[in-house]
Amino acid sequence: MVAKTKGGADWVQEYVVSLNKETCIACGRCYKSCPKEVMTLTEEEDDEGEEHKFMILVKEAECIGCKVCSKVCSKGCFTHAA
C-alpha cells in the first residue's frame, strides 16, 4: 500500500515480520512506542538455568506499518516487509 506524507511524497508501509530475540535487550522502547501493542515482553530459561527477557510478536496482524519500533530499537531487532 502506498500512502502520501503531509508533503506529498510517497510513503510505503512496511509491516513487522520478525523480531530477533537473540539481539533484543528487553529495553521496552518498541513496546512503549507501538500504537497497536504488537509485541510483549517474555522470558525463558537457558540451559544453565538463567532467565533471559526479550520481546516477542503477539499481534503481528495488527501492525500498521509505521516502523516506529525499528526507529526506537538501538539493536536493530526488527525485520519489515511491504
C-alpha positions in Angstrom: 0.0 0.0 0.0 1.3 3.4 -0.9 0.3 6.4 1.1 1.2 10.1 0.9 3.2 12.1 3.5 2.0 15.6 4.5 4.4 17.0 2.0 3.0 14.9 -0.8 5.8 12.3 -1.1 5.0 8.6 -1.5 5.3 6.5 1.7 5.2 2.7 1.5 4.1 1.0 4.7 6.4 -1.8 5.9 5.0 -4.2 8.3 6.9 -6.0 11.0 7.6 -9.7 10.1 10.1 -10.7 12.7 11.8 -9.7 15.9 15.3 -11.1 16.7 15.2 -12.4 20.3 18.9 -13.0 20.3 19.8 -9.3 19.9 16.8 -7.9 21.9 17.8 -6.4 25.3 14.2 -6.1 26.6 14.5 -2.3 27.0 10.8 -1.9 26.2 11.2 1.1 23.8 9.4 -0.7 21.0 6.6 -1.8 23.3 6.1 1.8 24.6 6.1 3.4 21.2 4.0 0.9 19.2 0.5 2.3 18.7 -1.1 -1.1 18.3 0.7 -3.1 21.0 2.0 -5.7 18.5 4.7 -7.1 20.9 5.1 -8.0 24.5 7.9 -8.9 26.9 8.5 -12.6 27.7 11.3 -14.6 29.3 12.7 -18.1 29.0 15.3 -20.1 30.9 18.5 -21.2 29.1 20.4 -24.5 29.6 22.3 -23.1 32.6 19.1 -22.0 34.3 19.5 -18.3 33.7 16.4 -16.2 32.7 16.6 -14.1 29.6 14.0 -11.5 28.8 13.1 -10.4 25.3 10.2 -9.0 23.2 8.1 -11.3 21.0 5.4 -10.5 18.4 1.9 -11.3 19.7 -0.4 -9.3 17.4 1.6 -9.2 14.1 -1.5 -8.9 12.1 -2.3 -5.6 13.9 0.8 -3.9 12.7 0.1 -0.7 10.7 3.5 -0.4 9.0 4.7 2.7 10.7 8.2 1.2 11.6 8.3 3.2 14.8 9.6 0.0 16.6 12.7 0.0 14.3 13.2 3.7 14.8 13.5 3.4 18.6 15.3 0.0 18.6 19.0 0.5 19.3 19.8 -3.1 18.5 18.1 -3.4 15.1 16.0 -6.3 16.1 13.1 -5.8 13.6 12.6 -7.0 10.1 9.9 -5.4 8.0 8.3 -6.1 4.6 5.9 -4.3 2.4 
